[in-house]
Structure formats: structure tokens, C-alpha cells
């Protein structure tokens, strides 16, 4: 995935799974809040982080769901760390996840765009319900 579009700007990353409690990257601000229209589900298989090739474990992804709210945490990454953070997150969220840009809402103010990793039904590790 290309990180060139973020060069020279801060980046907001939304965590809805393990990133909530283990971001493992430098950030300068953290906001609790939600994204609308998406629901958290354990519908993605993981042969590396939570299982093996023979017995993949289930990990969380988001599915589009009208009326849903997915709570999580948005982290603001300073522009000088964006390229490194995206490189690390792309490696961490391998196996079918893709970056999406979604709106985020919080008591401290809404954000037009947060970067979210979503693994949809079109990837080979998607297992569904």
C-alpha cells in the first residue's frame, strides 16, 4: 500500500481491535470515539498472528452494517512518523486487510478521515460468520 498521499501531513489511525490496547507506534494524541455504519466481527482468519496455516485463528474485522457504531480509538501520528507507522501497520495488518478512509466521531470533535484497516469478503482469509 502506498503512503505517499500522507507525506507532509499528520495521520489519524483508527483502532477497533488490538490497536485499542496495543498501538505499538508513536502517536501525539489519542481520542476515544466511533465510526458509523460499521460493526466489529471475528470474521477474518489469521494464519500468523493468532493461528497457524493448518489451524488459523479468528481475528476481528469490520463489516458494513447500516445503523451500527463501532467504538474504538483514533491516534494522531505526527507527520515525521507517518511513513514508518504505515509501513509497520501494513505488515501487522497483512493477510487481507486494506486501508480505508472513514469519518470518525468523538466528544472532542469529529474527524473527516481516519485510516482504518478492513478485511472484506473478497480476501482469501475471510471466513464470515
N, CA, C and O atoms as a GROMACS GRO file, in nm:
protein
  516
    1UNK      N    1   0.083  -0.118   0.000
    1UNK     CA    2   0.000   0.000   0.000
    1UNK      C    3   0.088   0.124   0.000
    1UNK      O    4   0.194   0.127   0.062
    2UNK      N    5   0.042   0.225  -0.069
    2UNK     CA    6   0.121   0.345  -0.086
    2UNK      C    7   0.092   0.447   0.023
    2UNK      O    8  -0.024   0.475   0.053
    3UNK      N    9   0.197   0.501   0.083
    3UNK     CA   10   0.180   0.602   0.186
    3UNK      C   11   0.210   0.743   0.137
    3UNK      O   12   0.209   0.837   0.216
    4UNK      N   13   0.236   0.758   0.007
    4UNK     CA   14   0.274   0.887  -0.048
    4UNK      C   15   0.168   0.994  -0.026
    4UNK      O   16   0.202   1.111  -0.009
    5UNK      N   17   0.040   0.958  -0.024
    5UNK     CA   18  -0.066   1.059  -0.008
    5UNK      C   19  -0.060   1.127   0.128
    5UNK      O   20  -0.121   1.233   0.146
    6UNK      N   21   0.012   1.069   0.224
    6UNK     CA   22   0.020   1.125   0.359
    6UNK      C   23   0.147   1.206   0.384
    6UNK      O   24   0.164   1.261   0.493
    7UNK      N   25   0.234   1.215   0.286
    7UNK     CA   26   0.360   1.286   0.304
    7UNK      C   27   0.331   1.432   0.340
    7UNK      O   28   0.256   1.501   0.270
    8UNK      N   29   0.392   1.479   0.449
    8UNK     CA   30   0.379   1.618   0.490
    8UNK      C   31   0.258   1.649   0.576
    8UNK      O   32   0.236   1.765   0.610
    9UNK      N   33   0.180   1.550   0.612
    9UNK     CA   34   0.063   1.574   0.696
    9UNK      C   35   0.059   1.473   0.810
    9UNK      O   36   0.115   1.364   0.800
   10UNK      N   37  -0.007   1.511   0.917
   10UNK     CA   38  -0.031   1.416   1.025
   10UNK      C   39  -0.134   1.314   0.975
   10UNK      O   40  -0.203   1.337   0.876
   11UNK      N   41  -0.141   1.203   1.042
   11UNK     CA   42  -0.231   1.094   1.003
   11UNK      C   43  -0.309   1.047   1.125
   11UNK      O   44  -0.251   1.029   1.232
   12UNK      N   45  -0.439   1.027   1.111
   12UNK     CA   46  -0.520   0.967   1.215
   12UNK      C   47  -0.543   0.821   1.181
   12UNK      O   48  -0.584   0.789   1.070
   13UNK      N   49  -0.516   0.732   1.275
   13UNK     CA   50  -0.536   0.587   1.257
   13UNK      C   51  -0.640   0.542   1.358
   13UNK      O   52  -0.630   0.573   1.477
   14UNK      N   53  -0.742   0.468   1.312
   14UNK     CA   54  -0.848   0.419   1.398
   14UNK      C   55  -0.822   0.273   1.435
   14UNK      O   56  -0.803   0.188   1.348
   15UNK      N   57  -0.821   0.246   1.565
   15UNK     CA   58  -0.807   0.109   1.615
   15UNK      C   59  -0.938   0.060   1.673
   15UNK      O   60  -0.999   0.128   1.755
   16UNK      N   61  -0.980  -0.059   1.630
   16UNK     CA   62  -1.106  -0.116   1.679
   16UNK      C   63  -1.085  -0.256   1.738
   16UNK      O   64  -1.180  -0.317   1.787
   17UNK      N   65  -0.963  -0.305   1.733
   17UNK     CA   66  -0.928  -0.436   1.789
   17UNK      C   67  -0.807  -0.420   1.879
   17UNK      O   68  -0.809  -0.342   1.974
   18UNK      N   69  -0.703  -0.494   1.848
   18UNK     CA   70  -0.583  -0.490   1.934
   18UNK      C   71  -0.514  -0.354   1.933
   18UNK      O   72  -0.439  -0.323   2.026
   19UNK      N   73  -0.537  -0.273   1.832
   19UNK     CA   74  -0.476  -0.139   1.832
   19UNK      C   75  -0.530  -0.052   1.945
   19UNK      O   76  -0.466   0.046   1.983
   20UNK      N   77  -0.646  -0.086   2.000
   20UNK     CA   78  -0.700  -0.008   2.111
   20UNK      C   79  -0.606  -0.015   2.231
   20UNK      O   80  -0.575   0.087   2.293
   21UNK      N   81  -0.560  -0.134   2.262
   21UNK     CA   82  -0.477  -0.151   2.382
   21UNK      C   83  -0.330  -0.175   2.351
   21UNK      O   84  -0.248  -0.179   2.444
   22UNK      N   85  -0.292  -0.190   2.225
   22UNK     CA   86  -0.153  -0.213   2.188
   22UNK      C   87  -0.121  -0.146   2.054
   22UNK      O   88  -0.101  -0.214   1.953
   23UNK      N   89  -0.117  -0.012   2.053
   23UNK     CA   90  -0.092   0.055   1.925
   23UNK      C   91   0.048   0.029   1.870
   23UNK      O   92   0.065   0.020   1.749
   24UNK      N   93   0.149   0.017   1.955
   24UNK     CA   94   0.285  -0.017   1.912
   24UNK      C   95   0.342   0.078   1.806
   24UNK      O   96   0.418   0.035   1.718
   25UNK      N   97   0.306   0.205   1.814
   25UNK     CA   98   0.365   0.307   1.727
   25UNK      C   99   0.356   0.441   1.799
   25UNK      O  100   0.273   0.459   1.888
   26UNK      N  101   0.441   0.536   1.760
   26UNK     CA  102   0.438   0.666   1.827
   26UNK      C  103   0.317   0.748   1.781
   26UNK      O  104   0.284   0.753   1.663
   27UNK      N  105   0.252   0.812   1.878
   27UNK     CA  106   0.140   0.900   1.845
   27UNK      C  107   0.143   1.019   1.940
   27UNK      O  108   0.201   1.013   2.048
   28UNK      N  109   0.079   1.128   1.897
   28UNK     CA  110   0.082   1.252   1.976
   28UNK      C  111  -0.052   1.284   2.038
   28UNK      O  112  -0.061   1.372   2.124
   29UNK      N  113  -0.156   1.215   1.996
   29UNK     CA  114  -0.289   1.238   2.052
   29UNK      C  115  -0.371   1.112   2.038
   29UNK      O  116  -0.353   1.034   1.944
   30UNK      N  117  -0.463   1.092   2.134
   30UNK     CA  118  -0.550   0.974   2.136
   30UNK      C  119  -0.691   1.021   2.167
   30UNK      O  120  -0.713   1.094   2.264
   31UNK      N  121  -0.788   0.978   2.084
   31UNK     CA  122  -0.928   1.014   2.106
   31UNK      C  123  -1.016   0.888   2.102
   31UNK      O  124  -1.005   0.807   2.010
   32UNK      N  125  -1.102   0.874   2.202
   32UNK     CA  126  -1.200   0.767   2.200
   32UNK      C  127  -1.321   0.814   2.123
   32UNK      O  128  -1.362   0.930   2.134
   33UNK      N  129  -1.379   0.725   2.044
   33UNK     CA  130  -1.495   0.763   1.965
   33UNK      C  131  -1.542   0.646   1.880
   33UNK      O  132  -1.517   0.531   1.913
   34UNK      N  133  -1.611   0.676   1.771
   34UNK     CA  134  -1.670   0.570   1.691
   34UNK      C  135  -1.678   0.607   1.544
   34UNK      O  136  -1.666   0.724   1.507
   35UNK      N  137  -1.697   0.504   1.461
   35UNK     CA  138  -1.728   0.522   1.320
   35UNK      C  139  -1.868   0.465   1.298
   35UNK      O  140  -1.904   0.364   1.359
   36UNK      N  141  -1.945   0.528   1.214
   36UNK     CA  142  -2.083   0.485   1.189
   36UNK      C  143  -2.091   0.397   1.065
   36UNK      O  144  -2.015   0.413   0.969
   37UNK      N  145  -2.185   0.303   1.070
   37UNK     CA  146  -2.210   0.218   0.954
   37UNK      C  147  -2.122   0.095   0.947
   37UNK      O  148  -2.121   0.026   0.845
   38UNK      N  149  -2.048   0.066   1.052
   38UNK     CA  150  -1.957  -0.048   1.054
   38UNK      C  151  -1.970  -0.122   1.186
   38UNK      O  152  -1.988  -0.060   1.291
   39UNK      N  153  -1.961  -0.255   1.182
   39UNK     CA  154  -1.970  -0.340   1.301
   39UNK      C  155  -1.847  -0.429   1.309
   39UNK      O  156  -1.796  -0.476   1.207
   40UNK      N  157  -1.801  -0.452   1.430
   40UNK     CA  158  -1.684  -0.537   1.458
   40UNK      C  159  -1.728  -0.683   1.457
   40UNK      O  160  -1.826  -0.719   1.522
   41UNK      N  161  -1.655  -0.768   1.383
   41UNK     CA  162  -1.685  -0.911   1.377
   41UNK      C  163  -1.555  -0.992   1.369
   41UNK      O  164  -1.457  -0.947   1.311
   42UNK      N  165  -1.556  -1.109   1.428
   42UNK     CA  166  -1.442  -1.201   1.418
   42UNK      C  167  -1.461  -1.290   1.295
   42UNK      O  168  -1.479  -1.411   1.307
   43UNK      N  169  -1.457  -1.229   1.179
   43UNK     CA  170  -1.484  -1.298   1.053
   43UNK      C  171  -1.361  -1.307   0.963
   43UNK      O  172  -1.374  -1.334   0.844
   44UNK      N  173  -1.244  -1.286   1.017
   44UNK     CA  174  -1.119  -1.293   0.940
   44UNK      C  175  -1.030  -1.400   1.002
   44UNK      O  176  -1.017  -1.407   1.124
   45UNK      N  177  -0.970  -1.483   0.919
   45UNK     CA  178  -0.877  -1.586   0.967
   45UNK      C  179  -0.735  -1.530   0.970
   45UNK      O  180  -0.697  -1.448   0.887
   46UNK      N  181  -0.657  -1.575   1.069
   46UNK     CA  182  -0.519  -1.531   1.081
   46UNK      C  183  -0.428  -1.652   1.094
   46UNK      O  184  -0.428  -1.719   1.198
   47UNK      N  185  -0.351  -1.682   0.990
   47UNK     CA  186  -0.257  -1.794   0.998
   47UNK      C  187  -0.125  -1.757   1.065
   47UNK      O  188  -0.042  -1.845   1.090
   48UNK      N  189  -0.104  -1.628   1.095
   48UNK     CA  190   0.024  -1.588   1.152
   48UNK      C  191   0.012  -1.530   1.294
   48UNK      O  192   0.081  -1.579   1.384
   49UNK      N  193  -0.072  -1.431   1.316
   49UNK     CA  194  -0.079  -1.367   1.448
   49UNK      C  195  -0.157  -1.448   1.551
   49UNK      O  196  -0.123  -1.447   1.669
   50UNK      N  197  -0.260  -1.517   1.508
   50UNK     CA  198  -0.348  -1.586   1.603
   50UNK      C  199  -0.370  -1.733   1.568
   50UNK      O  200  -0.464  -1.795   1.618
   51UNK      N  201  -0.285  -1.789   1.486
   51UNK     CA  202  -0.300  -1.929   1.449
   51UNK      C  203  -0.186  -1.975   1.361
   51UNK      O  204  -0.080  -1.913   1.356
   52UNK      N  205  -0.210  -2.084   1.291
   52UNK     CA  206  -0.111  -2.141   1.200
   52UNK      C  207  -0.177  -2.161   1.064
   52UNK      O  208  -0.298  -2.143   1.050
   53UNK      N  209  -0.098  -2.199   0.965
   53UNK     CA  210  -0.154  -2.228   0.834
   53UNK      C  211  -0.255  -2.342   0.841
   53UNK      O  212  -0.358  -2.340   0.774
   54UNK      N  213  -0.225  -2.442   0.924
   54UNK     CA  214  -0.313  -2.558   0.939
   54UNK      C  215  -0.437  -2.526   1.022
   54UNK      O  216  -0.542  -2.586   1.003
   55UNK      N  217  -0.423  -2.433   1.114
   55UNK     CA  218  -0.533  -2.400   1.204
   55UNK      C  219  -0.535  -2.250   1.232
   55UNK      O  220  -0.494  -2.205   1.339
   56UNK      N  221  -0.584  -2.173   1.135
   56UNK     CA  222  -0.586  -2.027   1.155
   56UNK      C  223  -0.683  -1.986   1.265
   56UNK      O  224  -0.789  -2.047   1.282
   57UNK      N  225  -0.646  -1.884   1.339
   57UNK     CA  226  -0.734  -1.830   1.441
   57UNK      C  227  -0.821  -1.720   1.383
   57UNK      O  228  -0.792  -1.668   1.275
   58UNK      N  229  -0.925  -1.685   1.454
   58UNK     CA  230  -1.012  -1.576   1.408
   58UNK      C  231  -0.965  -1.444   1.469
   58UNK      O  232  -0.928  -1.436   1.586
   59UNK      N  233  -0.969  -1.342   1.385
   59UNK     CA  234  -0.936  -1.207   1.429
   59UNK      C  235  -1.047  -1.113   1.382
   59UNK      O  236  -1.128  -1.148   1.296
   60UNK      N  237  -1.047  -0.996   1.438
   60UNK     CA  238  -1.156  -0.902   1.413
   60UNK      C  239  -1.136  -0.823   1.283
   60UNK      O  240  -1.023  -0.791   1.245
   61UNK      N  241  -1.246  -0.795   1.219
   61UNK     CA  242  -1.251  -0.704   1.105
   61UNK      C  243  -1.380  -0.624   1.117
   61UNK      O  244  -1.457  -0.643   1.212
   62UNK      N  245  -1.403  -0.538   1.024
   62UNK     CA  246  -1.526  -0.460   1.022
   62UNK      C  247  -1.610  -0.500   0.902
   62UNK      O  248  -1.558  -0.529   0.794
   63UNK      N  249  -1.741  -0.501   0.922
   63UNK     CA  250  -1.832  -0.522   0.811
   63UNK      C  251  -1.927  -0.403   0.806
   63UNK      O  252  -1.962  -0.346   0.908
   64UNK      N  253  -1.967  -0.368   0.686
   64UNK     CA  254  -2.064  -0.259   0.673
   64UNK      C  255  -2.196  -0.306   0.730
   64UNK      O  256  -2.244  -0.415   0.700
   65UNK      N  257  -2.256  -0.221   0.812
   65UNK     CA  258  -2.379  -0.258   0.882
   65UNK      C  259  -2.458  -0.130   0.909
   65UNK      O  260  -2.421  -0.050   0.995
   66UNK      N  261  -2.566  -0.114   0.836
   66UNK     CA  262  -2.646   0.008   0.850
   66UNK      C  263  -2.692   0.029   0.994
   66UNK      O  264  -2.743  -0.063   1.058
   67UNK      N  265  -2.672   0.149   1.044
   67UNK     CA  266  -2.714   0.184   1.178
   67UNK      C  267  -2.616   0.147   1.288
   67UNK      O  268  -2.637   0.183   1.404
   68UNK      N  269  -2.510   0.075   1.255
   68UNK     CA  270  -2.413   0.031   1.357
   68UNK      C  271  -2.316   0.143   1.392
   68UNK      O  272  -2.295   0.237   1.315
   69UNK      N  273  -2.258   0.131   1.510
   69UNK     CA  274  -2.148   0.216   1.555
   69UNK      C  275  -2.039   0.126   1.607
   69UNK      O  276  -2.064   0.037   1.688
   70UNK      N  277  -1.919   0.147   1.560
   70UNK     CA  278  -1.805   0.072   1.611
   70UNK      C  279  -1.719   0.167   1.692
   70UNK      O  280  -1.661   0.262   1.639
   71UNK      N  281  -1.711   0.141   1.823
   71UNK     CA  282  -1.630   0.222   1.913
   71UNK      C  283  -1.485   0.177   1.908
   71UNK      O  284  -1.455   0.059   1.889
   72UNK      N  285  -1.397   0.273   1.925
   72UNK     CA  286  -1.254   0.243   1.927
   72UNK      C  287  -1.176   0.368   1.963
   72UNK      O  288  -1.225   0.456   2.033
   73UNK      N  289  -1.053   0.373   1.913
   73UNK     CA  290  -0.962   0.482   1.946
   73UNK      C  291  -0.896   0.533   1.819
   73UNK      O  292  -0.849   0.454   1.737
   74UNK      N  293  -0.892   0.665   1.804
   74UNK     CA  294  -0.818   0.728   1.694
   74UNK      C  295  -0.688   0.784   1.750
   74UNK      O  296  -0.687   0.851   1.853
   75UNK      N  297  -0.579   0.757   1.682
   75UNK     CA  298  -0.447   0.805   1.721
   75UNK      C  299  -0.396   0.900   1.613
   75UNK      O  300  -0.401   0.870   1.494
   76UNK      N  301  -0.347   1.015   1.657
   76UNK     CA  302  -0.286   1.109   1.562
   76UNK      C  303  -0.136   1.085   1.559
   76UNK      O  304  -0.067   1.095   1.661
   77UNK      N  305  -0.088   1.052   1.442
   77UNK     CA  306   0.054   1.025   1.419
   77UNK      C  307   0.116   1.150   1.356
   77UNK      O  308   0.066   1.200   1.255
   78UNK      N  309   0.222   1.199   1.416
   78UNK     CA  310   0.290   1.317   1.363
   78UNK      C  311   0.350   1.287   1.226
   78UNK      O  312   0.395   1.176   1.198
   79UNK      N  313   0.349   1.390   1.141
   79UNK     CA  314   0.391   1.371   1.001
   79UNK      C  315   0.528   1.307   0.986
   79UNK      O  316   0.550   1.231   0.892
   80UNK      N  317   0.619   1.335   1.078
   80UNK     CA  318   0.753   1.276   1.063
   80UNK      C  319   0.757   1.126   1.090
   80UNK      O  320   0.856   1.060   1.060
   81UNK      N  321   0.650   1.072   1.146
   81UNK     CA  322   0.644   0.928   1.174
   81UNK      C  323   0.547   0.852   1.084
   81UNK      O  324   0.538   0.730   1.092
   82UNK      N  325   0.476   0.923   0.998
   82UNK     CA  326   0.370   0.860   0.918
   82UNK      C  327   0.422   0.746   0.831
   82UNK      O  328   0.363   0.638   0.833
   83UNK      N  329   0.528   0.767   0.756
   83UNK     CA  330   0.578   0.662   0.666
   83UNK      C  331   0.614   0.536   0.743
   83UNK      O  332   0.579   0.425   0.701
   84UNK      N  333   0.685   0.550   0.854
   84UNK     CA  334   0.724   0.434   0.935
   84UNK      C  335   0.602   0.365   0.996
   84UNK      O  336   0.595   0.242   0.997
   85UNK      N  337   0.509   0.442   1.047
   85UNK     CA  338   0.389   0.384   1.108
   85UNK      C  339   0.308   0.307   1.005
   85UNK      O  340   0.262   0.196   1.033
   86UNK      N  341   0.289   0.364   0.886
   86UNK     CA  342   0.215   0.293   0.782
   86UNK      C  343   0.286   0.166   0.739
   86UNK      O  344   0.222   0.064   0.713
   87UNK      N  345   0.417   0.171   0.731
   87UNK     CA  346   0.494   0.051   0.695
   87UNK      C  347   0.473  -0.059   0.799
   87UNK      O  348   0.450  -0.175   0.764
   88UNK      N  349   0.480  -0.022   0.926
   88UNK     CA  350   0.458  -0.121   1.034
   88UNK      C  351   0.315  -0.174   1.036
   88UNK      O  352   0.293  -0.294   1.052
   89UNK      N  353   0.218  -0.084   1.019
   89UNK     CA  354   0.078  -0.127   1.021
   89UNK      C  355   0.045  -0.214   0.899
   89UNK      O  356  -0.030  -0.311   0.911
   90UNK      N  357   0.099  -0.180   0.784
   90UNK     CA  358   0.076  -0.264   0.666
   90UNK      C  359   0.129  -0.405   0.687
   90UNK      O  360   0.067  -0.502   0.643
   91UNK      N  361   0.244  -0.418   0.755
   91UNK     CA  362   0.298  -0.550   0.786
   91UNK      C  363   0.214  -0.620   0.892
   91UNK      O  364   0.188  -0.740   0.882
   92UNK      N  365   0.172  -0.547   0.993
   92UNK     CA  366   0.091  -0.604   1.101
   92UNK      C  367  -0.047  -0.648   1.052
   92UNK      O  368  -0.098  -0.751   1.095
   93UNK      N  369  -0.105  -0.570   0.964
   93UNK     CA  370  -0.241  -0.596   0.916
   93UNK      C  371  -0.241  -0.667   0.780
   93UNK      O  372  -0.330  -0.647   0.698
   94UNK      N  373  -0.140  -0.750   0.759
   94UNK     CA  374  -0.132  -0.826   0.634
   94UNK      C  375  -0.238  -0.936   0.634
   94UNK      O  376  -0.310  -0.953   0.733
   95UNK      N  377  -0.248  -1.009   0.527
   95UNK     CA  378  -0.341  -1.121   0.524
   95UNK      C  379  -0.481  -1.084   0.480
   95UNK      O  380  -0.576  -1.155   0.514
   96UNK      N  381  -0.496  -0.975   0.407
   96UNK     CA  382  -0.626  -0.941   0.354
   96UNK      C  383  -0.679  -0.805   0.394
   96UNK      O  384  -0.780  -0.760   0.339
   97UNK      N  385  -0.614  -0.738   0.487
   97UNK     CA  386  -0.661  -0.605   0.530
   97UNK      C  387  -0.619  -0.500   0.429
   97UNK      O  388  -0.510  -0.507   0.371
   98UNK      N  389  -0.705  -0.403   0.409
   98UNK     CA  390  -0.676  -0.289   0.323
   98UNK      C  391  -0.709  -0.161   0.397
   98UNK      O  392  -0.797  -0.158   0.484
   99UNK      N  393  -0.638  -0.056   0.363
   99UNK     CA  394  -0.665   0.073   0.423
   99UNK      C  395  -0.793   0.133   0.366
   99UNK      O  396  -0.817   0.128   0.245
  100UNK      N  397  -0.873   0.189   0.455
  100UNK     CA  398  -0.993   0.265   0.417
  100UNK      C  399  -0.986   0.398   0.488
  100UNK      O  400  -0.920   0.412   0.591
  101UNK      N  401  -1.054   0.495   0.435
  101UNK     CA  402  -1.064   0.625   0.498
  101UNK      C  403  -1.211   0.646   0.536
  101UNK      O  404  -1.298   0.646   0.449
  102UNK      N  405  -1.237   0.663   0.666
  102UNK     CA  406  -1.373   0.675   0.716
  102UNK      C  407  -1.384   0.794   0.811
  102UNK      O  408  -1.285   0.839   0.868
  103UNK      N  409  -1.506   0.844   0.826
  103UNK     CA  410  -1.531   0.954   0.920
  103UNK      C  411  -1.536   0.899   1.062
  103UNK      O  412  -1.577   0.785   1.085
  104UNK      N  413  -1.493   0.980   1.158
  104UNK     CA  414  -1.481   0.941   1.298
  104UNK      C  415  -1.551   1.047   1.383
  104UNK      O  416  -1.539   1.166   1.357
  105UNK      N  417  -1.623   1.003   1.485
  105UNK     CA  418  -1.692   1.096   1.575
  105UNK      C  419  -1.645   1.076   1.718
  105UNK      O  420  -1.624   0.964   1.763
  106UNK      N  421  -1.629   1.188   1.789
  106UNK     CA  422  -1.586   1.185   1.929
  106UNK      C  423  -1.643   1.306   2.001
  106UNK      O  424  -1.682   1.404   1.938
  107UNK      N  425  -1.648   1.298   2.133
  107UNK     CA  426  -1.693   1.412   2.213
  107UNK      C  427  -1.602   1.533   2.194
  107UNK      O  428  -1.646   1.647   2.206
  108UNK      N  429  -1.476   1.507   2.163
  108UNK     CA  430  -1.378   1.615   2.147
  108UNK      C  431  -1.376   1.672   2.006
  108UNK      O  432  -1.294   1.758   1.976
  109UNK      N  433  -1.465   1.626   1.919
  109UNK     CA  434  -1.472   1.676   1.782
  109UNK      C  435  -1.463   1.565   1.679
  109UNK      O  436  -1.396   1.464   1.702
  110UNK      N  437  -1.530   1.585   1.568
  110UNK     CA  438  -1.530   1.485   1.461
  110UNK      C  439  -1.408   1.503   1.372
  110UNK      O  440  -1.350   1.611   1.362
  111UNK      N  441  -1.371   1.393   1.307
  111UNK     CA  442  -1.262   1.395   1.210
  111UNK      C  443  -1.320   1.349   1.076
  111UNK      O  444  -1.396   1.253   1.071
  112UNK      N  445  -1.284   1.418   0.970
  112UNK     CA  446  -1.335   1.380   0.839
  112UNK      C  447  -1.280   1.246   0.793
  112UNK      O  448  -1.350   1.169   0.727
  113UNK      N  449  -1.156   1.218   0.828
  113UNK     CA  450  -1.095   1.095   0.778
  113UNK      C  451  -0.998   1.035   0.878
  113UNK      O  452  -0.905   1.101   0.925
  114UNK      N  453  -1.022   0.910   0.910
  114UNK     CA  454  -0.926   0.829   0.984
  114UNK      C  455  -0.891   0.710   0.896
  114UNK      O  456  -0.975   0.661   0.820
  115UNK      N  457  -0.769   0.664   0.906
  115UNK     CA  458  -0.728   0.545   0.833
  115UNK      C  459  -0.767   0.423   0.914
  115UNK      O  460  -0.734   0.413   1.032
  116UNK      N  461  -0.836   0.331   0.849
  116UNK     CA  462  -0.887   0.210   0.914
  116UNK      C  463  -0.847   0.090   0.829
  116UNK      O  464  -0.857   0.095   0.706
  117UNK      N  465  -0.803  -0.017   0.893
  117UNK     CA  466  -0.772  -0.141   0.822
  117UNK      C  467  -0.893  -0.233   0.827
  117UNK      O  468  -0.940  -0.268   0.935
  118UNK      N  469  -0.944  -0.271   0.709
  118UNK     CA  470  -1.063  -0.355   0.697
  118UNK      C  471  -1.031  -0.472   0.605
  118UNK      O  472  -0.971  -0.454   0.499
  119UNK      N  473  -1.072  -0.591   0.646
  119UNK     CA  474  -1.058  -0.710   0.562
  119UNK      C  475  -1.198  -0.753   0.520
  119UNK      O  476  -1.277  -0.798   0.603
  120UNK      N  477  -1.230  -0.738   0.393
  120UNK     CA  478  -1.366  -0.769   0.349
  120UNK      C  479  -1.376  -0.910   0.290
  120UNK      O  480  -1.278  -0.985   0.288
  121UNK      N  481  -1.494  -0.943   0.243
  121UNK     CA  482  -1.523  -1.078   0.194
  121UNK      C  483  -1.447  -1.115   0.068
  121UNK      O  484  -1.453  -1.231   0.026
  122UNK      N  485  -1.376  -1.023   0.005
  122UNK     CA  486  -1.304  -1.051  -0.118
  122UNK      C  487  -1.161  -1.100  -0.096
  122UNK      O  488  -1.091  -1.126  -0.194
  123UNK      N  489  -1.116  -1.112   0.029
  123UNK     CA  490  -0.979  -1.158   0.051
  123UNK      C  491  -0.979  -1.306   0.086
  123UNK      O  492  -1.080  -1.357   0.134
  124UNK      N  493  -0.869  -1.376   0.062
  124UNK     CA  494  -0.866  -1.522   0.082
  124UNK      C  495  -0.875  -1.568   0.227
  124UNK      O  496  -0.903  -1.685   0.251
  125UNK      N  497  -0.854  -1.480   0.324
  125UNK     CA  498  -0.861  -1.518   0.464
  125UNK      C  499  -0.994  -1.484   0.530
  125UNK      O  500  -1.010  -1.502   0.651
  126UNK      N  501  -1.087  -1.434   0.452
  126UNK     CA  502  -1.220  -1.400   0.505
  126UNK      C  503  -1.298  -1.530   0.528
  126UNK      O  504  -1.310  -1.613   0.438
  127UNK      N  505  -1.352  -1.546   0.648
  127UNK     CA  506  -1.426  -1.670   0.680
  127UNK      C  507  -1.573  -1.648   0.710
  127UNK      O  508  -1.648  -1.745   0.718
  128UNK      N  509  -1.616  -1.524   0.728
  128UNK     CA  510  -1.756  -1.496   0.754
  128UNK      C  511  -1.802  -1.540   0.892
  128UNK      O  512  -1.720  -1.568   0.980
  129UNK      N  513  -1.934  -1.546   0.909
  129UNK     CA  514  -1.990  -1.575   1.043
  129UNK      C  515  -1.953  -1.711   1.101
  129UNK      O  516  -1.995  -1.744   1.212
   0.00000   0.00000   0.00000
